[in-house]
Amino acid sequence: MGLFKTALLGAAVYGAYKLATKKDENGKSMVDNVKAKAPEWKGKITRIKESIAREFQTNEL
């Protein structure tokens, strides 16, 4: 049973890898899209973090 689980898990990981790296009609994969948008997301997360920090600083007693 352990060998079957290992084979099934390996097949799932391989399938996810193939899906994530498959090129679309523009020649980009999901991984490429995430890499391109990562700096934008980092900026948004930083602004949210700073906003939350300011909110907690003003609400302290």
C-alpha positions, -999 to +999 in steps of 0.1 A: +000+000+000+029+024+007+043+020-028+009+027-043+006+059-022+040+070-032+033+064-069+000+083-066+016+112-049+044+113-074+020+113-103+000+142-087+031+163-082+043+156-117+008+166-131+008+198-111+043+206-124+033+200-160+002+221-156+021+250-139+048+251-166+026+245-196+028+274-221-004+291-232-010+307-266+011+337-256+041+315-248+039+321-210+032+297-183+014+302-150+048+303-133+059+331-156+027+350-149+033+347-111+069+358-114+058+389-134+031+399-109+052+392-077+066+427-074+032+442-077+018+418-050+047+426-027+040+463-030+003+457-021+012+435+008+037+460+021+011+488+019-015+467+038+010+458+064+019+494+070-017+504+071-024+478+098+006+488+118-005+525+117-040+515+128-026+495+158-003+523+168-031+549+168-054+525+188-029+518+216-037+531+251 
